[in-house]
Amino acid sequence: MVEVGSESVPPRNRRLLVTTRNVQPLAYTIDEVLRAYPIGRTKLYELLATKQIPSFMTGKRRMVRVASLEAFLLAQEQAAS
């Protein structure tokens, strides 16, 4: 067993723990976008519908690339200054 913080990790799971601990998402679900950025659900869907924030479907789930969201926010910041 290996102690990681307050949890004991069996040797067979050690590699999984190391490889997944710092993985950054490439895309957010709608709920994750709303948690990460203070914007209303209606406004977000309006921005998605007008393609100001590009999105794609994975099965029935709508996803927004993190890079697309960051580009939109940067453009908004530059427009405001």
C-alpha positions in Angstrom: 0.0 0.0 0.0 1.1 3.5 -0.7 -0.1 6.5 1.3 -1.5 9.4 -0.8 -2.8 12.1 1.4 -5.2 10.4 3.7 -5.9 7.5 1.4 -4.1 4.2 1.0 -3.7 3.1 -2.7 -3.0 -0.6 -3.5 0.0 -1.1 -5.8 -2.2 -2.2 -8.8 -4.0 1.2 -8.7 -1.0 3.4 -8.2 -0.4 3.9 -11.9 -4.0 4.8 -12.5 -3.8 7.3 -9.6 -0.7 9.0 -11.0 -1.9 9.2 -14.6 -5.4 10.6 -13.9 -4.8 12.9 -11.0 -3.8 16.0 -13.1 -5.8 15.5 -16.2 -7.5 18.7 -17.5 -10.7 18.4 -19.4 -10.7 19.2 -23.1 -14.5 20.0 -23.1 -17.2 20.8 -20.6 -20.8 19.8 -20.4 -23.4 22.6 -20.2 -23.6 22.1 -16.4 -19.8 22.3 -16.1 -19.7 25.5 -18.1 -22.3 27.0 -15.8 -20.3 26.0 -12.7 -17.0 27.3 -14.2 -18.2 30.6 -15.5 -20.8 32.9 -13.9 -23.4 33.0 -16.8 -27.1 32.2 -16.8 -28.3 29.0 -18.5 -30.6 31.0 -20.9 -27.7 33.3 -21.9 -25.4 30.4 -22.5 -27.9 28.6 -24.8 -28.4 31.9 -26.7 -24.6 32.2 -27.2 -24.5 28.5 -28.4 -27.5 29.0 -30.7 -25.9 32.1 -32.4 -22.5 30.2 -32.6 -20.7 32.8 -30.6 -19.6 29.8 -28.5 -19.1 26.8 -30.7 -20.3 23.4 -29.3 -20.8 19.8 -30.4 -22.9 16.9 -29.5 -21.6 13.6 -28.1 -24.5 11.3 -28.2 -27.3 13.3 -26.5 -24.8 15.5 -24.5 -23.9 19.0 -25.7 -20.2 19.8 -25.1 -18.2 23.0 -25.3 -14.4 22.9 -25.9 -12.5 24.6 -23.1 -10.4 26.4 -25.8 -13.6 27.7 -27.5 -14.9 29.0 -24.2 -11.6 30.7 -23.3 -11.4 32.3 -26.8 -14.9 33.7 -26.3 -14.1 35.1 -22.9 -10.9 36.7 -24.2 -12.8 38.3 -27.1 -15.3 39.7 -24.6 -12.5 41.1 -22.4 -10.8 42.7 -25.4 -14.1 44.2 -26.7 -14.8 45.7 -23.3 -11.4 47.6 -23.2 
